[in-house]
């Protein structure tokens, strides 16, 4: 029982990390796209 709950907690932590990384990547991409757009046009 204890092992199962620990595994679920680990999966939750990993999922949270992945979500944070995805959000940061999206923010960086949007900032880069805005800069490129403002430079080109």
C-alpha positions in Angstrom: 0.0 0.0 0.0 2.8 2.5 1.0 4.7 1.7 -2.2 1.6 2.4 -4.4 0.9 5.8 -2.8 4.6 6.7 -3.2 4.6 5.8 -6.9 1.4 7.9 -7.4 3.1 10.9 -5.6 6.2 10.5 -7.8 4.1 10.5 -11.0 2.4 13.6 -9.8 5.7 15.3 -9.2 7.0 14.3 -12.6 3.8 15.5 -14.3 4.0 18.9 -12.4 7.7 19.3 -13.6 6.7 18.5 -17.2 3.9 21.0 -17.1 6.2 23.7 -15.7 8.8 22.9 -18.4 6.1 23.1 -21.1 4.8 26.4 -19.8 8.3 27.9 -19.6 9.0 26.7 -23.2 5.8 28.2 -24.5 6.6 31.5 -22.7 10.1 31.6 -24.2 8.7 30.7 -27.7 6.1 33.5 -27.5 8.7 36.1 -26.4 11.1 35.0 -29.1 8.3 35.1 -31.7 7.3 38.6 -30.6 10.8 39.9 -30.8 11.4 38.4 -34.2 8.1 39.8 -35.4 8.8 43.3 -34.1 12.3 43.2 -35.7 11.1 42.0 -39.1 8.0 44.2 -39.4 
